[in-house]
Amino acid sequence: MAQVEKMVEQQQFEAQDALEERVIEIARVAKVVKGGRRFRFRVTVVVGDKKGTVGLGSGKANAVPDAMRKASERAHKNMHVMNLAGTTIPHESLGVVGGARVFLKPASPGTGVIAAGGVRAVLEVTGVRDILTKSMGSANVLNVVMATFDALSKLKSVQVEAARRGKKVEDLLPFWERRKQHA
């Protein structure tokens, strides 16, 4: 019995090793009190397995390493599975958080990740390799990253959507995939 528990623990450690972690932002934040300002550090971390599972965590502490540890733990607890279509996303999506808006658009293979900053970090750890993005509105890094998560969470599986609409899966594939089938 103890041997089985050791194997389960070892598998969990291996699963955590497979995750890629990216620090998106380290910000010094202040709380104004009677005696002046109290400074702390806020760290935003994104964690993913490059296969469609991704998590976001934010941690605050008096020292950066403590804040990073907190953010990493929260990101691991906050993991979500996103619907991907190969190396891209199945359809266009718009994520909105506060004043930040992030538009995601699928791209043909070989395009690469056309994004910057926090959006790029989130998409790369998710496992998206071909995508076009546009960030509009607020440039607040935390809101832009959360808007990217919102856009990714709105993605629907091609198979589920085809069944819902009563169409063939091939009819809902991107044009470059349909072109391959007819050739």
VMD Tcl script that builds the backbone (N, CA, C; Angstrom):
set m [mol new atoms 549]
animate dup $m
set s [atomselect $m all]
$s set {name element resname resid chain x y z} {
  {N N MET 1 A 0.827 -1.201 0.000}
  {CA C MET 1 A 0.000 0.000 0.000}
  {C C MET 1 A 0.870 1.263 0.000}
  {N N ALA 2 A 1.913 1.256 0.814}
  {CA C ALA 2 A 2.808 2.410 0.888}
  {C C ALA 2 A 3.519 2.629 -0.447}
  {N N GLN 3 A 3.790 1.536 -1.151}
  {CA C GLN 3 A 4.472 1.636 -2.437}
  {C C GLN 3 A 3.579 2.331 -3.469}
  {N N VAL 4 A 2.278 2.026 -3.418}
  {CA C VAL 4 A 1.319 2.655 -4.333}
  {C C VAL 4 A 1.250 4.156 -4.061}
  {N N GLU 5 A 1.233 4.534 -2.773}
  {CA C GLU 5 A 1.189 5.952 -2.419}
  {C C GLU 5 A 2.439 6.681 -2.899}
  {N N LYS 6 A 3.609 6.028 -2.806}
  {CA C LYS 6 A 4.851 6.632 -3.302}
  {C C LYS 6 A 4.777 6.866 -4.799}
  {N N MET 7 A 4.215 5.883 -5.535}
  {CA C MET 7 A 4.108 6.009 -6.990}
  {C C MET 7 A 3.187 7.166 -7.359}
  {N N VAL 8 A 2.068 7.310 -6.630}
  {CA C VAL 8 A 1.132 8.402 -6.895}
  {C C VAL 8 A 1.808 9.747 -6.640}
  {N N GLU 9 A 2.551 9.870 -5.541}
  {CA C GLU 9 A 3.277 11.104 -5.241}
  {C C GLU 9 A 4.304 11.418 -6.328}
  {N N GLN 10 A 5.008 10.384 -6.790}
  {CA C GLN 10 A 6.025 10.577 -7.827}
  {C C GLN 10 A 5.369 11.056 -9.121}
  {N N GLN 11 A 4.217 10.497 -9.470}
  {CA C GLN 11 A 3.515 10.921 -10.682}
  {C C GLN 11 A 3.068 12.369 -10.567}
  {N N GLN 12 A 2.629 12.780 -9.372}
  {CA C GLN 12 A 2.207 14.165 -9.184}
  {C C GLN 12 A 3.390 15.116 -9.341}
  {N N PHE 13 A 4.562 14.750 -8.799}
  {CA C PHE 13 A 5.743 15.591 -8.961}
  {C C PHE 13 A 6.147 15.681 -10.428}
  {N N GLU 14 A 6.075 14.567 -11.156}
  {CA C GLU 14 A 6.415 14.571 -12.581}
  {C C GLU 14 A 5.449 15.445 -13.355}
  {N N ALA 15 A 4.174 15.412 -12.985}
  {CA C ALA 15 A 3.178 16.240 -13.668}
  {C C ALA 15 A 3.470 17.721 -13.438}
  {N N GLN 16 A 3.899 18.071 -12.224}
  {CA C GLN 16 A 4.222 19.461 -11.954}
  {C C GLN 16 A 5.488 19.885 -12.684}
  {N N ASP 17 A 6.434 18.980 -12.872}
  {CA C ASP 17 A 7.658 19.304 -13.600}
  {C C ASP 17 A 7.369 19.589 -15.067}
  {N N ALA 18 A 6.327 18.966 -15.619}
  {CA C ALA 18 A 5.996 19.133 -17.024}
  {C C ALA 18 A 5.382 20.509 -17.297}
  {N N LEU 19 A 4.957 21.198 -16.257}
  {CA C LEU 19 A 4.328 22.503 -16.434}
  {C C LEU 19 A 5.381 23.592 -16.634}
  {N N GLU 20 A 5.069 24.503 -17.560}
  {CA C GLU 20 A 5.956 25.647 -17.794}
  {C C GLU 20 A 5.373 26.848 -17.060}
  {N N GLU 21 A 6.244 27.596 -16.396}
  {CA C GLU 21 A 5.818 28.728 -15.580}
  {C C GLU 21 A 6.429 30.003 -16.130}
  {N N ARG 22 A 5.614 31.044 -16.298}
  {CA C ARG 22 A 6.113 32.328 -16.785}
  {C C ARG 22 A 5.680 33.441 -15.842}
  {N N VAL 23 A 6.622 34.277 -15.455}
  {CA C VAL 23 A 6.300 35.460 -14.657}
  {C C VAL 23 A 5.913 36.555 -15.638}
  {N N ILE 24 A 4.712 37.068 -15.481}
  {CA C ILE 24 A 4.216 38.081 -16.405}
  {C C ILE 24 A 4.533 39.485 -15.906}
  {N N GLU 25 A 4.370 39.687 -14.596}
  {CA C GLU 25 A 4.551 41.036 -14.067}
  {C C GLU 25 A 5.018 40.972 -12.616}
  {N N ILE 26 A 5.932 41.858 -12.288}
  {CA C ILE 26 A 6.310 42.087 -10.896}
  {C C ILE 26 A 6.080 43.575 -10.654}
  {N N ALA 27 A 5.080 43.887 -9.838}
  {CA C ALA 27 A 4.710 45.287 -9.618}
  {C C ALA 27 A 4.849 45.646 -8.144}
  {N N ARG 28 A 5.342 46.845 -7.888}
  {CA C ARG 28 A 5.393 47.339 -6.518}
  {C C ARG 28 A 4.112 48.119 -6.284}
  {N N VAL 29 A 3.331 47.678 -5.320}
  {CA C VAL 29 A 2.051 48.320 -5.024}
  {C C VAL 29 A 2.129 48.950 -3.648}
  {N N ALA 30 A 1.330 49.983 -3.425}
  {CA C ALA 30 A 1.390 50.713 -2.168}
  {C C ALA 30 A 0.013 50.815 -1.532}
  {N N LYS 31 A 0.001 50.745 -0.211}
  {CA C LYS 31 A -1.207 50.964 0.575}
  {C C LYS 31 A -0.925 52.215 1.397}
  {N N VAL 32 A -1.768 53.220 1.273}
  {CA C VAL 32 A -1.543 54.469 1.986}
  {C C VAL 32 A -2.196 54.365 3.364}
  {N N VAL 33 A -1.384 54.548 4.393}
  {CA C VAL 33 A -1.859 54.506 5.775}
  {C C VAL 33 A -1.498 55.830 6.452}
  {N N LYS 34 A -1.907 55.965 7.701}
  {CA C LYS 34 A -1.701 57.213 8.444}
  {C C LYS 34 A -0.232 57.647 8.459}
  {N N GLY 35 A 0.676 56.704 8.619}
  {CA C GLY 35 A 2.097 57.038 8.711}
  {C C GLY 35 A 2.805 57.167 7.376}
  {N N GLY 36 A 2.130 56.934 6.264}
  {CA C GLY 36 A 2.756 57.016 4.941}
  {C C GLY 36 A 2.308 55.871 4.057}
  {N N ARG 37 A 3.219 55.392 3.230}
  {CA C ARG 37 A 2.879 54.305 2.302}
  {C C ARG 37 A 3.505 53.004 2.764}
  {N N ARG 38 A 2.754 51.908 2.604}
  {CA C ARG 38 A 3.282 50.562 2.875}
  {C C ARG 38 A 3.451 49.870 1.531}
  {N N PHE 39 A 4.688 49.582 1.170}
  {CA C PHE 39 A 4.958 48.961 -0.120}
  {C C PHE 39 A 4.992 47.442 -0.020}
  {N N ARG 40 A 4.434 46.792 -1.036}
  {CA C ARG 40 A 4.464 45.334 -1.169}
  {C C ARG 40 A 4.723 45.029 -2.637}
  {N N PHE 41 A 4.907 43.764 -2.949}
  {CA C PHE 41 A 5.126 43.348 -4.337}
  {C C PHE 41 A 4.006 42.427 -4.777}
  {N N ARG 42 A 3.488 42.684 -5.983}
  {CA C ARG 42 A 2.469 41.812 -6.573}
  {C C ARG 42 A 3.095 41.130 -7.785}
  {N N VAL 43 A 3.050 39.801 -7.797}
  {CA C VAL 43 A 3.615 39.023 -8.894}
  {C C VAL 43 A 2.486 38.270 -9.588}
  {N N THR 44 A 2.463 38.331 -10.907}
  {CA C THR 44 A 1.476 37.598 -11.701}
  {C C THR 44 A 2.206 36.509 -12.471}
  {N N VAL 45 A 1.727 35.270 -12.319}
  {CA C VAL 45 A 2.368 34.102 -12.928}
  {C C VAL 45 A 1.327 33.324 -13.729}
  {N N VAL 46 A 1.752 32.808 -14.881}
  {CA C VAL 46 A 0.896 31.920 -15.667}
  {C C VAL 46 A 1.619 30.582 -15.812}
  {N N VAL 47 A 0.860 29.485 -15.671}
  {CA C VAL 47 A 1.408 28.132 -15.701}
  {C C VAL 47 A 0.626 27.324 -16.726}
  {N N GLY 48 A 1.333 26.529 -17.549}
  {CA C GLY 48 A 0.644 25.704 -18.537}
  {C C GLY 48 A 1.456 24.494 -18.931}
  {N N ASP 49 A 0.775 23.519 -19.553}
  {CA C ASP 49 A 1.453 22.291 -19.972}
  {C C ASP 49 A 1.685 22.235 -21.473}
  {N N LYS 50 A 1.373 23.311 -22.201}
  {CA C LYS 50 A 1.517 23.397 -23.657}
  {C C LYS 50 A 0.646 22.384 -24.385}
  {N N LYS 51 A -0.408 21.897 -23.716}
  {CA C LYS 51 A -1.344 20.961 -24.339}
  {C C LYS 51 A -2.776 21.415 -24.136}
  {N N GLY 52 A -2.974 22.679 -23.763}
  {CA C GLY 52 A -4.324 23.201 -23.599}
  {C C GLY 52 A -4.725 23.469 -22.169}
  {N N THR 53 A -3.886 23.136 -21.189}
  {CA C THR 53 A -4.212 23.395 -19.787}
  {C C THR 53 A -3.381 24.570 -19.298}
  {N N VAL 54 A -4.051 25.552 -18.689}
  {CA C VAL 54 A -3.356 26.762 -18.276}
  {C C VAL 54 A -4.000 27.323 -17.004}
  {N N GLY 55 A -3.171 27.993 -16.176}
  {CA C GLY 55 A -3.670 28.594 -14.945}
  {C C GLY 55 A -3.000 29.931 -14.688}
  {N N LEU 56 A -3.729 30.815 -14.013}
  {CA C LEU 56 A -3.244 32.151 -13.700}
  {C C LEU 56 A -3.239 32.329 -12.193}
  {N N GLY 57 A -2.170 32.915 -11.665}
  {CA C GLY 57 A -2.091 33.172 -10.234}
  {C C GLY 57 A -1.447 34.503 -9.960}
  {N N SER 58 A -1.909 35.148 -8.899}
  {CA C SER 58 A -1.356 36.420 -8.489}
  {C C SER 58 A -1.085 36.358 -6.994}
  {N N GLY 59 A 0.084 36.833 -6.566}
  {CA C GLY 59 A 0.434 36.789 -5.153}
  {C C GLY 59 A 1.064 38.084 -4.699}
  {N N LYS 60 A 0.760 38.472 -3.453}
  {CA C LYS 60 A 1.334 39.688 -2.873}
  {C C LYS 60 A 2.103 39.338 -1.612}
  {N N ALA 61 A 3.244 39.990 -1.432}
  {CA C ALA 61 A 4.030 39.793 -0.224}
  {C C ALA 61 A 5.019 40.947 -0.077}
  {N N ASN 62 A 5.683 40.999 1.085}
  {CA C ASN 62 A 6.667 42.048 1.323}
  {C C ASN 62 A 7.946 41.831 0.534}
  {N N ALA 63 A 8.210 40.580 0.120}
  {CA C ALA 63 A 9.407 40.263 -0.663}
  {C C ALA 63 A 8.986 39.550 -1.948}
  {N N VAL 64 A 9.748 39.772 -3.007}
  {CA C VAL 64 A 9.412 39.196 -4.315}
  {C C VAL 64 A 9.376 37.657 -4.298}
  {N N PRO 65 A 10.356 36.963 -3.709}
  {CA C PRO 65 A 10.314 35.499 -3.736}
  {C C PRO 65 A 9.060 34.907 -3.078}
  {N N ASP 66 A 8.621 35.527 -1.968}
  {CA C ASP 66 A 7.392 35.055 -1.310}
  {C C ASP 66 A 6.181 35.271 -2.198}
  {N N ALA 67 A 6.129 36.421 -2.861}
  {CA C ALA 67 A 5.014 36.727 -3.760}
  {C C ALA 67 A 5.010 35.756 -4.949}
  {N N MET 68 A 6.211 35.412 -5.452}
  {CA C MET 68 A 6.299 34.467 -6.572}
  {C C MET 68 A 5.811 33.080 -6.168}
  {N N ARG 69 A 6.181 32.660 -4.963}
  {CA C ARG 69 A 5.742 31.353 -4.474}
  {C C ARG 69 A 4.220 31.305 -4.350}
  {N N LYS 70 A 3.634 32.367 -3.778}
  {CA C LYS 70 A 2.177 32.439 -3.630}
  {C C LYS 70 A 1.492 32.413 -4.991}
  {N N ALA 71 A 2.011 33.210 -5.931}
  {CA C ALA 71 A 1.413 33.289 -7.265}
  {C C ALA 71 A 1.489 31.934 -7.963}
  {N N SER 72 A 2.617 31.254 -7.833}
  {CA C SER 72 A 2.787 29.950 -8.464}
  {C C SER 72 A 1.816 28.927 -7.885}
  {N N GLU 73 A 1.664 28.921 -6.572}
  {CA C GLU 73 A 0.721 27.987 -5.938}
  {C C GLU 73 A -0.700 28.253 -6.400}
  {N N ARG 74 A -1.090 29.525 -6.489}
  {CA C ARG 74 A -2.444 29.875 -6.917}
  {C C ARG 74 A -2.666 29.518 -8.384}
  {N N ALA 75 A -1.638 29.688 -9.205}
  {CA C ALA 75 A -1.752 29.340 -10.630}
  {C C ALA 75 A -1.949 27.832 -10.797}
  {N N HIS 76 A -1.234 27.029 -9.995}
  {CA C HIS 76 A -1.384 25.573 -10.079}
  {C C HIS 76 A -2.773 25.133 -9.638}
  {N N LYS 77 A -3.365 25.840 -8.669}
  {CA C LYS 77 A -4.714 25.499 -8.198}
  {C C LYS 77 A -5.790 25.947 -9.175}
  {N N ASN 78 A -5.470 26.948 -9.984}
  {CA C ASN 78 A -6.452 27.583 -10.861}
  {C C ASN 78 A -6.296 27.127 -12.318}
  {N N MET 79 A -5.992 25.846 -12.536}
  {CA C MET 79 A -5.757 25.333 -13.887}
  {C C MET 79 A -7.084 25.042 -14.597}
  {N N HIS 80 A -7.159 25.432 -15.892}
  {CA C HIS 80 A -8.340 25.192 -16.707}
  {C C HIS 80 A -7.920 24.584 -18.038}
  {N N VAL 81 A -8.776 23.746 -18.605}
  {CA C VAL 81 A -8.515 23.146 -19.911}
  {C C VAL 81 A -9.201 24.006 -20.971}
  {N N MET 82 A -8.432 24.413 -21.982}
  {CA C MET 82 A -8.957 25.246 -23.064}
  {C C MET 82 A -9.141 24.393 -24.320}
  {N N ASN 83 A -10.133 24.746 -25.139}
  {CA C ASN 83 A -10.384 24.028 -26.386}
  {C C ASN 83 A -9.471 24.572 -27.478}
  {N N LEU 84 A -8.600 23.723 -27.990}
  {CA C LEU 84 A -7.699 24.103 -29.070}
  {C C LEU 84 A -8.021 23.272 -30.303}
  {N N ALA 85 A -7.578 23.745 -31.456}
  {CA C ALA 85 A -7.739 23.009 -32.711}
  {C C ALA 85 A -6.350 22.842 -33.316}
  {N N GLY 86 A -5.663 21.798 -32.922}
  {CA C GLY 86 A -4.294 21.577 -33.406}
  {C C GLY 86 A -3.362 22.600 -32.780}
  {N N THR 87 A -2.706 23.393 -33.633}
  {CA C THR 87 A -1.768 24.393 -33.127}
  {C C THR 87 A -2.399 25.771 -32.987}
  {N N THR 88 A -3.693 25.891 -33.279}
  {CA C THR 88 A -4.375 27.186 -33.201}
  {C C THR 88 A -5.655 27.039 -32.389}
  {N N ILE 89 A -6.544 28.022 -32.498}
  {CA C ILE 89 A -7.821 27.969 -31.796}
  {C C ILE 89 A -8.929 27.672 -32.808}
  {N N PRO 90 A -10.077 27.125 -32.364}
  {CA C PRO 90 A -11.114 26.726 -33.312}
  {C C PRO 90 A -11.846 27.880 -33.989}
  {N N HIS 91 A -11.965 29.029 -33.340}
  {CA C HIS 91 A -12.709 30.154 -33.929}
  {C C HIS 91 A -12.274 31.450 -33.259}
  {N N GLU 92 A -12.754 32.580 -33.787}
  {CA C GLU 92 A -12.432 33.886 -33.224}
  {C C GLU 92 A -13.079 34.040 -31.857}
  {N N SER 93 A -12.458 34.867 -31.011}
  {CA C SER 93 A -12.991 35.074 -29.669}
  {C C SER 93 A -12.553 36.437 -29.152}
  {N N LEU 94 A -13.448 37.087 -28.393}
  {CA C LEU 94 A -13.146 38.389 -27.795}
  {C C LEU 94 A -13.324 38.278 -26.292}
  {N N GLY 95 A -12.263 38.583 -25.549}
  {CA C GLY 95 A -12.322 38.564 -24.091}
  {C C GLY 95 A -12.303 39.975 -23.544}
  {N N VAL 96 A -13.158 40.235 -22.553}
  {CA C VAL 96 A -13.251 41.573 -21.975}
  {C C VAL 96 A -13.145 41.475 -20.458}
  {N N VAL 97 A -12.237 42.246 -19.876}
  {CA C VAL 97 A -12.127 42.378 -18.423}
  {C C VAL 97 A -11.828 43.844 -18.141}
  {N N GLY 98 A -12.730 44.499 -17.423}
  {CA C GLY 98 A -12.558 45.925 -17.152}
  {C C GLY 98 A -12.507 46.688 -18.471}
  {N N GLY 99 A -11.484 47.508 -18.667}
  {CA C GLY 99 A -11.339 48.266 -19.903}
  {C C GLY 99 A -10.486 47.562 -20.941}
  {N N ALA 100 A -9.970 46.386 -20.598}
  {CA C ALA 100 A -9.092 45.658 -21.523}
  {C C ALA 100 A -9.915 44.703 -22.382}
  {N N ARG 101 A -9.636 44.722 -23.683}
  {CA C ARG 101 A -10.288 43.799 -24.613}
  {C C ARG 101 A -9.204 43.108 -25.421}
  {N N VAL 102 A -9.307 41.770 -25.543}
  {CA C VAL 102 A -8.325 40.999 -26.301}
  {C C VAL 102 A -9.067 40.173 -27.333}
  {N N PHE 103 A -8.678 40.353 -28.605}
  {CA C PHE 103 A -9.289 39.630 -29.720}
  {C C PHE 103 A -8.328 38.545 -30.186}
  {N N LEU 104 A -8.808 37.308 -30.252}
  {CA C LEU 104 A -8.002 36.177 -30.710}
  {C C LEU 104 A -8.586 35.665 -32.019}
  {N N LYS 105 A -7.719 35.409 -32.995}
  {CA C LYS 105 A -8.162 34.947 -34.308}
  {C C LYS 105 A -7.285 33.773 -34.740}
  {N N PRO 106 A -7.884 32.657 -35.181}
  {CA C PRO 106 A -7.069 31.517 -35.614}
  {C C PRO 106 A -6.217 31.864 -36.829}
  {N N ALA 107 A -5.084 31.189 -36.949}
  {CA C ALA 107 A -4.179 31.435 -38.068}
  {C C ALA 107 A -3.695 30.108 -38.637}
  {N N SER 108 A -3.321 30.126 -39.907}
  {CA C SER 108 A -2.868 28.914 -40.573}
  {C C SER 108 A -1.502 28.481 -40.029}
  {N N PRO 109 A -1.171 27.199 -40.173}
  {CA C PRO 109 A 0.115 26.701 -39.649}
  {C C PRO 109 A 1.303 27.458 -40.237}
  {N N GLY 110 A 2.272 27.767 -39.378}
  {CA C GLY 110 A 3.457 28.496 -39.813}
  {C C GLY 110 A 3.391 29.978 -39.527}
  {N N THR 111 A 2.240 30.475 -39.091}
  {CA C THR 111 A 2.082 31.908 -38.822}
  {C C THR 111 A 2.860 32.331 -37.594}
  {N N GLY 112 A 2.807 31.527 -36.536}
  {CA C GLY 112 A 3.458 31.873 -35.279}
  {C C GLY 112 A 2.488 32.583 -34.355}
  {N N VAL 113 A 2.979 32.975 -33.200}
  {CA C VAL 113 A 2.157 33.691 -32.221}
  {C C VAL 113 A 2.374 35.180 -32.444}
  {N N ILE 114 A 1.372 35.835 -33.032}
  {CA C ILE 114 A 1.448 37.269 -33.277}
  {C C ILE 114 A 0.777 37.947 -32.084}
  {N N ALA 115 A 1.553 38.162 -31.043}
  {CA C ALA 115 A 1.060 38.762 -29.807}
  {C C ALA 115 A 2.252 39.318 -29.043}
  {N N ALA 116 A 1.961 40.106 -28.025}
  {CA C ALA 116 A 3.045 40.675 -27.221}
  {C C ALA 116 A 2.694 40.605 -25.747}
  {N N GLY 117 A 3.718 40.717 -24.926}
  {CA C GLY 117 A 3.537 40.823 -23.488}
  {C C GLY 117 A 2.820 39.647 -22.859}
  {N N GLY 118 A 1.849 39.968 -22.009}
  {CA C GLY 118 A 1.121 38.952 -21.267}
  {C C GLY 118 A 0.317 38.022 -22.152}
  {N N VAL 119 A -0.225 38.533 -23.250}
  {CA C VAL 119 A -1.022 37.700 -24.155}
  {C C VAL 119 A -0.147 36.598 -24.742}
  {N N ARG 120 A 1.059 36.935 -25.164}
  {CA C ARG 120 A 1.995 35.956 -25.735}
  {C C ARG 120 A 2.340 34.886 -24.706}
  {N N ALA 121 A 2.627 35.304 -23.485}
  {CA C ALA 121 A 3.004 34.355 -22.435}
  {C C ALA 121 A 1.875 33.354 -22.188}
  {N N VAL 122 A 0.639 33.841 -22.083}
  {CA C VAL 122 A -0.511 32.961 -21.840}
  {C C VAL 122 A -0.693 31.979 -22.997}
  {N N LEU 123 A -0.628 32.475 -24.225}
  {CA C LEU 123 A -0.856 31.617 -25.393}
  {C C LEU 123 A 0.251 30.578 -25.551}
  {N N GLU 124 A 1.490 30.955 -25.278}
  {CA C GLU 124 A 2.593 30.007 -25.434}
  {C C GLU 124 A 2.535 28.883 -24.410}
  {N N VAL 125 A 2.204 29.191 -23.154}
  {CA C VAL 125 A 2.128 28.115 -22.161}
  {C C VAL 125 A 0.864 27.281 -22.340}
  {N N THR 126 A -0.131 27.828 -23.040}
  {CA C THR 126 A -1.338 27.052 -23.351}
  {C C THR 126 A -1.038 26.019 -24.428}
  {N N GLY 127 A -0.124 26.341 -25.338}
  {CA C GLY 127 A 0.219 25.410 -26.401}
  {C C GLY 127 A -0.214 25.896 -27.770}
  {N N VAL 128 A -0.661 27.136 -27.865}
  {CA C VAL 128 A -1.060 27.711 -29.150}
  {C C VAL 128 A 0.202 28.171 -29.865}
  {N N ARG 129 A 0.387 27.723 -31.120}
  {CA C ARG 129 A 1.586 28.096 -31.873}
  {C C ARG 129 A 1.287 28.973 -33.081}
  {N N ASP 130 A 0.018 29.034 -33.501}
  {CA C ASP 130 A -0.359 29.847 -34.661}
  {C C ASP 130 A -1.624 30.626 -34.321}
  {N N ILE 131 A -1.475 31.946 -34.160}
  {CA C ILE 131 A -2.627 32.769 -33.776}
  {C C ILE 131 A -2.343 34.237 -34.070}
  {N N LEU 132 A -3.401 34.984 -34.342}
  {CA C LEU 132 A -3.320 36.428 -34.508}
  {C C LEU 132 A -4.085 37.054 -33.340}
  {N N THR 133 A -3.546 38.110 -32.744}
  {CA C THR 133 A -4.208 38.732 -31.606}
  {C C THR 133 A -4.211 40.244 -31.753}
  {N N LYS 134 A -5.143 40.865 -31.040}
  {CA C LYS 134 A -5.195 42.324 -30.981}
  {C C LYS 134 A -5.655 42.710 -29.588}
  {N N SER 135 A -4.864 43.528 -28.910}
  {CA C SER 135 A -5.223 44.020 -27.589}
  {C C SER 135 A -5.729 45.447 -27.741}
  {N N MET 136 A -6.928 45.700 -27.214}
  {CA C MET 136 A -7.545 47.021 -27.360}
  {C C MET 136 A -7.932 47.561 -25.991}
  {N N GLY 137 A -8.085 48.855 -25.916}
  {CA C GLY 137 A -8.516 49.458 -24.664}
  {C C GLY 137 A -7.368 49.586 -23.691}
  {N N SER 138 A -7.621 49.244 -22.444}
  {CA C SER 138 A -6.647 49.405 -21.368}
  {C C SER 138 A -5.400 48.554 -21.609}
  {N N ALA 139 A -4.261 49.088 -21.205}
  {CA C ALA 139 A -2.994 48.360 -21.331}
  {C C ALA 139 A -2.557 47.784 -19.984}
  {N N ASN 140 A -3.445 47.811 -18.984}
  {CA C ASN 140 A -3.155 47.245 -17.669}
  {C C ASN 140 A -2.828 45.766 -17.845}
  {N N VAL 141 A -1.621 45.363 -17.484}
  {CA C VAL 141 A -1.125 44.013 -17.773}
  {C C VAL 141 A -2.021 42.939 -17.164}
  {N N LEU 142 A -2.426 43.118 -15.918}
  {CA C LEU 142 A -3.256 42.114 -15.246}
  {C C LEU 142 A -4.602 41.964 -15.943}
  {N N ASN 143 A -5.234 43.084 -16.319}
  {CA C ASN 143 A -6.519 43.018 -17.006}
  {C C ASN 143 A -6.388 42.418 -18.404}
  {N N VAL 144 A -5.296 42.720 -19.107}
  {CA C VAL 144 A -5.077 42.157 -20.442}
  {C C VAL 144 A -4.919 40.638 -20.357}
  {N N VAL 145 A -4.168 40.166 -19.361}
  {CA C VAL 145 A -3.980 38.722 -19.180}
  {C C VAL 145 A -5.302 38.046 -18.825}
  {N N MET 146 A -6.076 38.670 -17.941}
  {CA C MET 146 A -7.372 38.088 -17.569}
  {C C MET 146 A -8.350 38.115 -18.747}
  {N N ALA 147 A -8.264 39.136 -19.599}
  {CA C ALA 147 A -9.099 39.191 -20.805}
  {C C ALA 147 A -8.710 38.083 -21.782}
  {N N THR 148 A -7.410 37.764 -21.846}
  {CA C THR 148 A -6.962 36.648 -22.684}
  {C C THR 148 A -7.543 35.338 -22.170}
  {N N PHE 149 A -7.536 35.160 -20.852}
  {CA C PHE 149 A -8.148 33.970 -20.256}
  {C C PHE 149 A -9.638 33.921 -20.570}
  {N N ASP 150 A -10.306 35.081 -20.513}
  {CA C ASP 150 A -11.731 35.148 -20.815}
  {C C ASP 150 A -11.987 34.714 -22.260}
  {N N ALA 151 A -11.160 35.208 -23.184}
  {CA C ALA 151 A -11.315 34.844 -24.603}
  {C C ALA 151 A -11.073 33.349 -24.808}
  {N N LEU 152 A -10.047 32.792 -24.151}
  {CA C LEU 152 A -9.759 31.360 -24.282}
  {C C LEU 152 A -10.876 30.504 -23.686}
  {N N SER 153 A -11.474 30.976 -22.593}
  {CA C SER 153 A -12.537 30.189 -21.956}
  {C C SER 153 A -13.817 30.188 -22.783}
  {N N LYS 154 A -13.992 31.162 -23.669}
  {CA C LYS 154 A -15.181 31.217 -24.529}
  {C C LYS 154 A -15.082 30.287 -25.736}
  {N N LEU 155 A -13.897 29.702 -25.970}
  {CA C LEU 155 A -13.711 28.828 -27.126}
  {C C LEU 155 A -14.510 27.542 -26.970}
  {N N LYS 156 A -15.168 27.137 -28.058}
  {CA C LYS 156 A -15.956 25.905 -28.049}
  {C C LYS 156 A -15.286 24.872 -28.933}
  {N N SER 157 A -15.434 23.623 -28.566}
  {CA C SER 157 A -14.875 22.523 -29.342}
  {C C SER 157 A -15.590 22.426 -30.688}
  {N N VAL 158 A -14.846 22.120 -31.743}
  {CA C VAL 158 A -15.428 21.998 -33.081}
  {C C VAL 158 A -16.456 20.872 -33.103}
  {N N GLN 159 A -16.158 19.755 -32.458}
  {CA C GLN 159 A -17.068 18.605 -32.455}
  {C C GLN 159 A -18.368 18.930 -31.727}
  {N N VAL 160 A -18.271 19.577 -30.577}
  {CA C VAL 160 A -19.467 19.929 -29.797}
  {C C VAL 160 A -20.320 20.929 -30.558}
  {N N GLU 161 A -19.696 21.930 -31.161}
  {CA C GLU 161 A -20.439 22.950 -31.901}
  {C C GLU 161 A -21.095 22.367 -33.151}
  {N N ALA 162 A -20.414 21.446 -33.833}
  {CA C ALA 162 A -20.992 20.801 -35.020}
  {C C ALA 162 A -22.222 19.982 -34.621}
  {N N ALA 163 A -22.128 19.270 -33.515}
  {CA C ALA 163 A -23.270 18.483 -33.040}
  {C C ALA 163 A -24.428 19.394 -32.649}
  {N N ARG 164 A -24.131 20.508 -32.014}
  {CA C ARG 164 A -25.182 21.451 -31.595}
  {C C ARG 164 A -25.904 22.046 -32.789}
  {N N ARG 165 A -25.153 22.370 -33.848}
  {CA C ARG 165 A -25.751 22.975 -35.044}
  {C C ARG 165 A -26.313 21.952 -36.022}
  {N N GLY 166 A -25.981 20.689 -35.817}
  {CA C GLY 166 A -26.444 19.658 -36.745}
  {C C GLY 166 A -25.689 19.682 -38.063}
  {N N LYS 167 A -24.413 20.015 -38.024}
  {CA C LYS 167 A -23.580 20.065 -39.233}
  {C C LYS 167 A -22.454 19.059 -39.115}
  {N N LYS 168 A -21.742 18.868 -40.224}
  {CA C LYS 168 A -20.568 18.008 -40.213}
  {C C LYS 168 A -19.394 18.777 -39.614}
  {N N VAL 169 A -18.493 18.049 -38.974}
  {CA C VAL 169 A -17.304 18.668 -38.374}
  {C C VAL 169 A -16.476 19.357 -39.448}
  {N N GLU 170 A -16.400 18.764 -40.639}
  {CA C GLU 170 A -15.597 19.328 -41.738}
  {C C GLU 170 A -16.088 20.716 -42.154}
  {N N ASP 171 A -17.413 20.978 -41.998}
  {CA C ASP 171 A -17.963 22.280 -42.399}
  {C C ASP 171 A -17.529 23.409 -41.468}
  {N N LEU 172 A -17.154 23.067 -40.249}
  {CA C LEU 172 A -16.774 24.092 -39.276}
  {C C LEU 172 A -15.266 24.267 -39.129}
  {N N LEU 173 A -14.492 23.468 -39.848}
  {CA C LEU 173 A -13.032 23.599 -39.781}
  {C C LEU 173 A -12.589 24.891 -40.465}
  {N N PRO 174 A -11.432 25.449 -40.099}
  {CA C PRO 174 A -10.914 26.636 -40.777}
  {C C PRO 174 A -10.653 26.349 -42.263}
  {N N PHE 175 A -10.637 27.399 -43.074}
  {CA C PHE 175 A -10.538 27.218 -44.526}
  {C C PHE 175 A -9.287 26.469 -44.948}
  {N N TRP 176 A -8.160 26.648 -44.236}
  {CA C TRP 176 A -6.937 25.950 -44.635}
  {C C TRP 176 A -7.031 24.456 -44.371}
  {N N GLU 177 A -7.835 24.048 -43.409}
  {CA C GLU 177 A -8.050 22.612 -43.158}
  {C C GLU 177 A -8.992 22.043 -44.214}
  {N N ARG 178 A -10.036 22.795 -44.574}
  {CA C ARG 178 A -10.972 22.322 -45.612}
  {C C ARG 178 A -10.279 22.198 -46.948}
  {N N ARG 179 A -9.330 23.127 -47.230}
  {CA C ARG 179 A -8.599 23.095 -48.489}
  {C C ARG 179 A -7.783 21.811 -48.595}
  {N N LYS 180 A -7.182 21.357 -47.484}
  {CA C LYS 180 A -6.384 20.127 -47.478}
  {C C LYS 180 A -7.258 18.917 -47.812}
  {N N GLN 181 A -8.492 18.909 -47.305}
  {CA C GLN 181 A -9.375 17.759 -47.525}
  {C C GLN 181 A -9.823 17.647 -48.967}
  {N N HIS 182 A -9.992 18.803 -49.648}
  {CA C HIS 182 A -10.466 18.770 -51.037}
  {C C HIS 182 A -9.344 18.510 -52.020}
  {N N ALA 183 A -8.110 18.733 -51.619}
  {CA C ALA 183 A -6.976 18.571 -52.537}
  {C C ALA 183 A -6.639 17.111 -52.788}
}
mol reanalyze $m
mol bondsrecalc $m
mol representation Tube
mol addrep $m
